């Protein structure tokens, strides 16, 4: 199976920046599409950004022009560069990955989340 571990969250002032990382580990898999989701208290988990294996990206309207998703297939890692952060960006951010397993086909994995708090 695949394990996803997020890092890079923390407390930042409005207008500041953070870079989240999500590293995938395991054996017998190939990463396909990857993405970032977030969940604020009392709200449903929402899609933030996705990136395909070919590098095509998609962003939620609320983060366009501020966030950038990227990936390193060599490192099996997906990143989320977050600039011009706003208080409404405060949430737990989760990494998601679709993978093709050598023995069982396709599967979807989630990280355990990293807290991002934007406040003065």
Number of C-alpha atoms within 10 A of each C-alpha: 13 22 15 22 18 22 16 15 18 14 15 18 14 17 13 14 17 18 16 21 23 27 19 24 15 10 11 13 20 17 20 17 18 26 26 26 19 22 19 16 9 6 9 9 15 14 17 22 23 24 21 17 14 8 12 11 16 16 19 13 9 11 17 12 11 14 20 19 24 20 20 11 13 6 10 14 19 25 22 23 15 20 17 15 22 19 15 12 20 20 21 18 27 25 29 23 24 19 20 15 16 11 8 10 9 14 15 15 15 20 19 13 22 21 19 22 20 20 16 8
